[in-house]
Amino acid sequence: MLRSKVDEQPFARRLGMRLVELDEGYSKVVMEPSWENRNFFGTVHGGAIFSLIDQAFGAAANSHGAVAVAISVTVDYLRPASPDETLYAEAREVSRTRRISTYNIEVRNQEGQLKATCLAMAYRRDERIQFE
């Protein structure tokens, strides 16, 4: 159910994102950037890359079935991405306690070139995820 809810988000669909892998504490999201995602340098806007990271982070953090919300996200942009590149964000859980979980997230292109890295933390609430 989480998988379909992640992919149904209008914002993610608008940016061309799709969840391709989901497991407990792990997710992989693909984005096909469009020319509308460009910044004034002609490369993929940092906000689009951040959104890709956030999509992978949210899926991985909520993969255990408990509601998890972001409390900290630190992104390092390493290389520009071209709008004609396919981008992948992989989120991996580093640690998880009752209240806090931490994730390393990497963004790479279709050739495996690293574009951005991220360290993100989520607050885990006492409620289970419930969808109508």
N, C-alpha and C positions, 0 to 999 in steps of 0.2 A: 504494500500500500504506500509506503514512504517513497518508493521508486517512482510511482506514477504521480504522486503529489509534487515531487521535486521537478519533474519534467512538465507538469501542467502550469507552472508559474508563468504568468504572462510576461513579466520582465525578462526572465531567462529565455523564453521563447523569442522575444523581440530581439535579443542579442545573439540568437543563433546557438544557444547552449543546449546540450543534451547529456544526461547522465548515462555513462557507458558501463561503469562498474560500481557495485555497492556491496560492502561486506561490513561486519562489525568493526568500527574504528577506521574504515577505509572507504574512499570513493575516488572515482575518476570521472571528470566532466570534460567534454569536448566543446569547443566553440569555433564556429566558422565566422570569423569577423567579416563585416561588410565594409564597404567604402564609407558608410555613414558613421562608422566607429573610429574614423581617423581624427587625429589632432591636427593642429596647424603645421606640423612638420611632415604630415602624410603618413605617419606611423599609427599603430593602434593606440587609442587613447588609454592612458593609465587607469581611468575609471572603468573602462571595459575589462581590462585585465584584472582589476580589483574585484569586479563583479564575478568574473570567472572563478577567482580564488574563493570568494565568499560562498558561491554556489557549492563548490567542492567541500569547503569547511562545514557548511550547514548540513550537508548530507551525511558526512562522516560523523559529526558531533551528535546527530540525532539518530544514528544507526542502531543504537542500543535500545531504542524505544522510549527513553526518558526525554522530556523536553529540555533542550540545551540551547542557550542563547549566548551570543558573542559578548565577551567583556574586553577583549583586547585583540587587535590585529596589527601586526607590523610587517610591512612589505618592503622588500628591496628589489627595485627594478634594475636588472643587470644588463639587458640588451633590448633594443627596440624590436617590436614585432611589426611585420608588414601586414596590411589588410588581406593579402593573398595567402597568408600562412594559416594552417589549421593549428589551433592552440589546445593543449591539454593541461588540466590542473589535476594533480594527484595529491590528495590529503591523506596523511598517515597519522594515526594516533600515537603520541609519544608517551603520554601518561594519562591515567584516569583515576580520580578518587571519587568519593561520594558526591562532591560538590564541584570540582574543577577538572576539566580535561584539556590537554594541550595537544596541538597538531602542527606538524611540519607540512607545508604545502609547496609544491614546485610546479611552475608553469614551463612547459617545453613546447616547441613546435613539432611538426610531423617528422622532422629529421632528428629529434632528440636534443636539439640545442636549447640550453637553459636560458629562459627569458626573465624569470622572476622567482624569488623565494619568499616564504612567509612563515612566521611563527604566530599562531593564533591560540587563544584560550577561550573556553566556553564555561559558563556557569550552568550546572546541572540542577534542574528543579526537581522537586519531589513528585511531580505529576507525570503520568504516562502520556505519550502522544495519542491523541484520539482524533480521528477524522470522521466527518459526517458521511 
